[in-house]
């Protein structure tokens, strides 16, 4: 059988291609291309890298590497879940690699978590090539729905304590997940005191985009915050998180619940209660750019 090829891989190196971060490109050395397909929605690539384990790429953009995925998965899950005093029902939109599910079920208070992923191909390749992330699919509290997050939200008003949107960047199938209509649908699907958390792009590259989402969110939610964390293989080594609550006066920056220190040492690699609070401290250029 002929070796697999991909237009983003040349001379043994993968290089990202996207207009979202002009003038720069992340590259990883490739050991072997494991999978490539054009799904119904996007280009899906998995390769084994020389130093970062297996890598999932969608439409030419790195989504996860086995070396550093925990930094993103832990933050996008535990920031909203620990800001909520008693999250029992959780919805994850996107996140077809299973990493967010893996983190959500670490909370004993969570009784049910539903994942809605539009592209079944992402689920399939993650189960095959990213088993440490896809382990989340195996938990008995998890339900999986392959379909459109928009339509799912329309049919589930007032249903969830926490909604996490683990989306790719605002191009292709994820573009609509950054709009005001989607944020309002999430609000309608929350229980009283509910919290949403969404992937919030990069403050080094996307301040106007982030400010637009924050400004529109403030028309819908009484509490809107922006946090961030480090992850080496994301653009500029950084990613943001947008958190919103439908109850006025709520403090999302201080954990309402905390993992025991022994749990943090044994079960987590990035998140802890101190990181939770620190994540909302922004550098001055970001504060200025976001009007905070």
MARBAKOL-656535 format. One record per residue (C-alpha): residue number from 1; x, y, z. Coordinates in steps of 0.2 Angstrom, whole numbers, plus 5000, padded with zeros to 4 digits. Example, Ala and Ser with C-alpha at 12.3 -4.5 7.8 and 13.67 -1.06 7.14 Angstrom:
2
kolvo i=1; x=5062; y=4978; z=5039
kolvo i=2; x=5068; y=4995; z=5036
//
This chain:
292
kolvo i=1; x=5000; y=5000; z=5000
kolvo i=2; x=5007; y=5017; z=4995
kolvo i=3; x=5012; y=5029; z=5010
kolvo i=4; x=4999; y=5042; z=5015
kolvo i=5; x=5003; y=5060; z=5009
kolvo i=6; x=4996; y=5077; z=5014
kolvo i=7; x=4998; y=5094; z=5007
kolvo i=8; x=5003; y=5101; z=5024
kolvo i=9; x=5017; y=5089; z=5026
kolvo i=10; x=5033; y=5091; z=5016
kolvo i=11; x=5051; y=5085; z=5019
kolvo i=12; x=5045; y=5076; z=5035
kolvo i=13; x=5038; y=5092; z=5043
kolvo i=14; x=5019; y=5097; z=5046
kolvo i=15; x=5016; y=5115; z=5044
kolvo i=16; x=4999; y=5124; z=5048
kolvo i=17; x=4990; y=5134; z=5035
kolvo i=18; x=4977; y=5146; z=5040
kolvo i=19; x=4973; y=5165; z=5037
kolvo i=20; x=4969; y=5167; z=5056
kolvo i=21; x=4987; y=5170; z=5061
kolvo i=22; x=4995; y=5178; z=5046
kolvo i=23; x=5014; y=5178; z=5045
kolvo i=24; x=5017; y=5164; z=5057
kolvo i=25; x=5015; y=5145; z=5056
kolvo i=26; x=5018; y=5131; z=5068
kolvo i=27; x=5028; y=5116; z=5062
kolvo i=28; x=5030; y=5099; z=5070
kolvo i=29; x=5042; y=5085; z=5064
kolvo i=30; x=5032; y=5070; z=5057
kolvo i=31; x=5037; y=5052; z=5060
kolvo i=32; x=5022; y=5044; z=5051
kolvo i=33; x=5005; y=5049; z=5044
kolvo i=34; x=4992; y=5038; z=5052
kolvo i=35; x=4976; y=5044; z=5044
kolvo i=36; x=4969; y=5056; z=5032
kolvo i=37; x=4952; y=5058; z=5025
kolvo i=38; x=4940; y=5072; z=5019
kolvo i=39; x=4925; y=5070; z=5030
kolvo i=40; x=4908; y=5077; z=5027
kolvo i=41; x=4913; y=5093; z=5035
kolvo i=42; x=4932; y=5095; z=5035
kolvo i=43; x=4949; y=5088; z=5031
kolvo i=44; x=4954; y=5076; z=5045
kolvo i=45; x=4973; y=5072; z=5048
kolvo i=46; x=4981; y=5062; z=5061
kolvo i=47; x=5000; y=5059; z=5061
kolvo i=48; x=5013; y=5053; z=5074
kolvo i=49; x=5026; y=5066; z=5078
kolvo i=50; x=5044; y=5064; z=5083
kolvo i=51; x=5042; y=5073; z=5100
kolvo i=52; x=5023; y=5077; z=5103
kolvo i=53; x=5015; y=5060; z=5101
kolvo i=54; x=5000; y=5058; z=5090
kolvo i=55; x=4993; y=5074; z=5083
kolvo i=56; x=4975; y=5078; z=5077
kolvo i=57; x=4973; y=5091; z=5063
kolvo i=58; x=4957; y=5098; z=5056
kolvo i=59; x=4957; y=5109; z=5040
kolvo i=60; x=4976; y=5111; z=5042
kolvo i=61; x=4975; y=5117; z=5060
kolvo i=62; x=4982; y=5107; z=5075
kolvo i=63; x=4968; y=5103; z=5087
kolvo i=64; x=4977; y=5092; z=5100
kolvo i=65; x=4994; y=5083; z=5103
kolvo i=66; x=4996; y=5069; z=5115
kolvo i=67; x=5010; y=5079; z=5123
kolvo i=68; x=5001; y=5095; z=5129
kolvo i=69; x=4982; y=5092; z=5126
kolvo i=70; x=4979; y=5091; z=5145
kolvo i=71; x=4982; y=5110; z=5147
kolvo i=72; x=4967; y=5114; z=5136
kolvo i=73; x=4956; y=5100; z=5141
kolvo i=74; x=4958; y=5103; z=5160
kolvo i=75; x=4955; y=5122; z=5159
kolvo i=76; x=4940; y=5122; z=5147
kolvo i=77; x=4932; y=5109; z=5158
kolvo i=78; x=4937; y=5114; z=5176
kolvo i=79; x=4935; y=5133; z=5175
kolvo i=80; x=4916; y=5132; z=5172
kolvo i=81; x=4913; y=5117; z=5182
kolvo i=82; x=4922; y=5123; z=5198
kolvo i=83; x=4914; y=5140; z=5196
kolvo i=84; x=4897; y=5131; z=5198
kolvo i=85; x=4892; y=5126; z=5216
kolvo i=86; x=4883; y=5110; z=5210
kolvo i=87; x=4884; y=5105; z=5192
kolvo i=88; x=4874; y=5089; z=5189
kolvo i=89; x=4870; y=5090; z=5170
kolvo i=90; x=4883; y=5095; z=5158
kolvo i=91; x=4883; y=5098; z=5139
kolvo i=92; x=4899; y=5098; z=5128
kolvo i=93; x=4897; y=5104; z=5110
kolvo i=94; x=4911; y=5099; z=5099
kolvo i=95; x=4925; y=5090; z=5108
kolvo i=96; x=4924; y=5075; z=5097
kolvo i=97; x=4941; y=5069; z=5103
kolvo i=98; x=4934; y=5065; z=5120
kolvo i=99; x=4946; y=5075; z=5130
kolvo i=100; x=4934; y=5087; z=5138
kolvo i=101; x=4923; y=5072; z=5143
kolvo i=102; x=4937; y=5064; z=5152
kolvo i=103; x=4939; y=5079; z=5162
kolvo i=104; x=4920; y=5082; z=5166
kolvo i=105; x=4918; y=5065; z=5173
kolvo i=106; x=4931; y=5068; z=5186
kolvo i=107; x=4918; y=5078; z=5195
kolvo i=108; x=4908; y=5066; z=5206
kolvo i=109; x=4893; y=5079; z=5207
kolvo i=110; x=4891; y=5077; z=5188
kolvo i=111; x=4877; y=5065; z=5185
kolvo i=112; x=4875; y=5066; z=5166
kolvo i=113; x=4886; y=5073; z=5152
kolvo i=114; x=4881; y=5074; z=5134
kolvo i=115; x=4892; y=5077; z=5120
kolvo i=116; x=4886; y=5084; z=5103
kolvo i=117; x=4898; y=5083; z=5089
kolvo i=118; x=4894; y=5086; z=5071
kolvo i=119; x=4908; y=5076; z=5063
kolvo i=120; x=4907; y=5058; z=5067
kolvo i=121; x=4924; y=5056; z=5059
kolvo i=122; x=4933; y=5065; z=5073
kolvo i=123; x=4926; y=5053; z=5086
kolvo i=124; x=4931; y=5038; z=5076
kolvo i=125; x=4949; y=5044; z=5073
kolvo i=126; x=4951; y=5049; z=5091
kolvo i=127; x=4945; y=5033; z=5098
kolvo i=128; x=4958; y=5024; z=5086
kolvo i=129; x=4973; y=5036; z=5088
kolvo i=130; x=4971; y=5046; z=5103
kolvo i=131; x=4965; y=5033; z=5116
kolvo i=132; x=4970; y=5043; z=5132
kolvo i=133; x=4958; y=5057; z=5126
kolvo i=134; x=4945; y=5046; z=5119
kolvo i=135; x=4944; y=5037; z=5136
kolvo i=136; x=4930; y=5049; z=5141
kolvo i=137; x=4918; y=5041; z=5129
kolvo i=138; x=4919; y=5025; z=5140
kolvo i=139; x=4912; y=5033; z=5156
kolvo i=140; x=4894; y=5027; z=5160
kolvo i=141; x=4888; y=5045; z=5163
kolvo i=142; x=4892; y=5050; z=5145
kolvo i=143; x=4879; y=5051; z=5131
kolvo i=144; x=4885; y=5055; z=5113
kolvo i=145; x=4874; y=5063; z=5100
kolvo i=146; x=4881; y=5065; z=5082
kolvo i=147; x=4873; y=5081; z=5075
kolvo i=148; x=4872; y=5100; z=5075
kolvo i=149; x=4874; y=5109; z=5091
kolvo i=150; x=4862; y=5123; z=5085
kolvo i=151; x=4848; y=5111; z=5083
kolvo i=152; x=4852; y=5101; z=5099
kolvo i=153; x=4851; y=5117; z=5109
kolvo i=154; x=4834; y=5122; z=5101
kolvo i=155; x=4827; y=5106; z=5108
kolvo i=156; x=4834; y=5107; z=5125
kolvo i=157; x=4829; y=5123; z=5134
kolvo i=158; x=4833; y=5125; z=5153
kolvo i=159; x=4842; y=5108; z=5153
kolvo i=160; x=4860; y=5110; z=5158
kolvo i=161; x=4870; y=5118; z=5173
kolvo i=162; x=4886; y=5120; z=5162
kolvo i=163; x=4888; y=5120; z=5143
kolvo i=164; x=4906; y=5119; z=5136
kolvo i=165; x=4909; y=5123; z=5118
kolvo i=166; x=4925; y=5115; z=5113
kolvo i=167; x=4925; y=5122; z=5095
kolvo i=168; x=4939; y=5123; z=5082
kolvo i=169; x=4943; y=5141; z=5075
kolvo i=170; x=4929; y=5152; z=5067
kolvo i=171; x=4930; y=5145; z=5050
kolvo i=172; x=4922; y=5130; z=5042
kolvo i=173; x=4909; y=5120; z=5052
kolvo i=174; x=4914; y=5130; z=5068
kolvo i=175; x=4911; y=5148; z=5062
kolvo i=176; x=4893; y=5149; z=5068
kolvo i=177; x=4898; y=5144; z=5086
kolvo i=178; x=4906; y=5162; z=5088
kolvo i=179; x=4890; y=5171; z=5084
kolvo i=180; x=4877; y=5180; z=5095
kolvo i=181; x=4863; y=5168; z=5090
kolvo i=182; x=4873; y=5153; z=5096
kolvo i=183; x=4877; y=5162; z=5113
kolvo i=184; x=4859; y=5166; z=5116
kolvo i=185; x=4854; y=5148; z=5112
kolvo i=186; x=4866; y=5142; z=5125
kolvo i=187; x=4858; y=5154; z=5138
kolvo i=188; x=4841; y=5147; z=5134
kolvo i=189; x=4847; y=5130; z=5137
kolvo i=190; x=4855; y=5134; z=5154
kolvo i=191; x=4847; y=5131; z=5171
kolvo i=192; x=4846; y=5146; z=5183
kolvo i=193; x=4863; y=5150; z=5188
kolvo i=194; x=4870; y=5141; z=5174
kolvo i=195; x=4888; y=5144; z=5166
kolvo i=196; x=4894; y=5142; z=5148
kolvo i=197; x=4913; y=5141; z=5143
kolvo i=198; x=4919; y=5142; z=5126
kolvo i=199; x=4935; y=5142; z=5117
kolvo i=200; x=4941; y=5160; z=5116
kolvo i=201; x=4955; y=5161; z=5103
kolvo i=202; x=4972; y=5170; z=5106
kolvo i=203; x=4975; y=5187; z=5114
kolvo i=204; x=4991; y=5189; z=5104
kolvo i=205; x=4982; y=5187; z=5087
kolvo i=206; x=4963; y=5189; z=5089
kolvo i=207; x=4959; y=5204; z=5101
kolvo i=208; x=4946; y=5212; z=5089
kolvo i=209; x=4937; y=5195; z=5087
kolvo i=210; x=4938; y=5191; z=5106
kolvo i=211; x=4931; y=5209; z=5110
kolvo i=212; x=4917; y=5207; z=5098
kolvo i=213; x=4912; y=5190; z=5106
kolvo i=214; x=4913; y=5198; z=5123
kolvo i=215; x=4903; y=5213; z=5119
kolvo i=216; x=4889; y=5203; z=5111
kolvo i=217; x=4889; y=5191; z=5126
kolvo i=218; x=4887; y=5206; z=5138
kolvo i=219; x=4870; y=5209; z=5129
kolvo i=220; x=4864; y=5192; z=5133
kolvo i=221; x=4873; y=5187; z=5150
kolvo i=222; x=4874; y=5198; z=5166
kolvo i=223; x=4891; y=5190; z=5170
kolvo i=224; x=4905; y=5188; z=5156
kolvo i=225; x=4923; y=5185; z=5160
kolvo i=226; x=4939; y=5181; z=5150
kolvo i=227; x=4952; y=5169; z=5155
kolvo i=228; x=4968; y=5161; z=5147
kolvo i=229; x=4981; y=5148; z=5148
kolvo i=230; x=4997; y=5141; z=5140
kolvo i=231; x=4998; y=5127; z=5128
kolvo i=232; x=5014; y=5126; z=5117
kolvo i=233; x=5006; y=5119; z=5101
kolvo i=234; x=4992; y=5132; z=5099
kolvo i=235; x=4995; y=5148; z=5090
kolvo i=236; x=5007; y=5159; z=5100
kolvo i=237; x=5007; y=5146; z=5114
kolvo i=238; x=4991; y=5153; z=5122
kolvo i=239; x=4972; y=5150; z=5121
kolvo i=240; x=4958; y=5159; z=5129
kolvo i=241; x=4941; y=5154; z=5137
kolvo i=242; x=4925; y=5164; z=5138
kolvo i=243; x=4914; y=5161; z=5153
kolvo i=244; x=4897; y=5168; z=5155
kolvo i=245; x=4884; y=5166; z=5169
kolvo i=246; x=4865; y=5169; z=5168
kolvo i=247; x=4864; y=5175; z=5186
kolvo i=248; x=4869; y=5192; z=5190
kolvo i=249; x=4883; y=5195; z=5204
kolvo i=250; x=4891; y=5178; z=5202
kolvo i=251; x=4910; y=5177; z=5204
kolvo i=252; x=4917; y=5165; z=5191
kolvo i=253; x=4935; y=5170; z=5195
kolvo i=254; x=4935; y=5161; z=5212
kolvo i=255; x=4931; y=5143; z=5213
kolvo i=256; x=4915; y=5139; z=5221
kolvo i=257; x=4921; y=5121; z=5223
kolvo i=258; x=4939; y=5115; z=5225
kolvo i=259; x=4947; y=5098; z=5221
kolvo i=260; x=4957; y=5091; z=5236
kolvo i=261; x=4976; y=5095; z=5235
kolvo i=262; x=4979; y=5076; z=5234
kolvo i=263; x=4967; y=5075; z=5219
kolvo i=264; x=4976; y=5089; z=5210
kolvo i=265; x=4993; y=5081; z=5212
kolvo i=266; x=4987; y=5064; z=5207
kolvo i=267; x=4974; y=5067; z=5193
kolvo i=268; x=4978; y=5084; z=5186
kolvo i=269; x=4993; y=5091; z=5176
kolvo i=270; x=4988; y=5109; z=5173
kolvo i=271; x=4973; y=5115; z=5182
kolvo i=272; x=4972; y=5119; z=5201
kolvo i=273; x=4962; y=5131; z=5211
kolvo i=274; x=4977; y=5144; z=5211
kolvo i=275; x=4978; y=5143; z=5192
kolvo i=276; x=4959; y=5145; z=5191
kolvo i=277; x=4960; y=5162; z=5200
kolvo i=278; x=4976; y=5167; z=5190
kolvo i=279; x=4969; y=5163; z=5173
kolvo i=280; x=4958; y=5179; z=5174
kolvo i=281; x=4973; y=5191; z=5176
kolvo i=282; x=4976; y=5198; z=5159
kolvo i=283; x=4992; y=5207; z=5153
kolvo i=284; x=4989; y=5226; z=5150
kolvo i=285; x=4988; y=5225; z=5131
kolvo i=286; x=4974; y=5213; z=5132
kolvo i=287; x=4965; y=5223; z=5145
kolvo i=288; x=4966; y=5238; z=5134
kolvo i=289; x=4961; y=5229; z=5118
kolvo i=290; x=4946; y=5221; z=5126
kolvo i=291; x=4941; y=5236; z=5135
kolvo i=292; x=4942; y=5228; z=5153
//
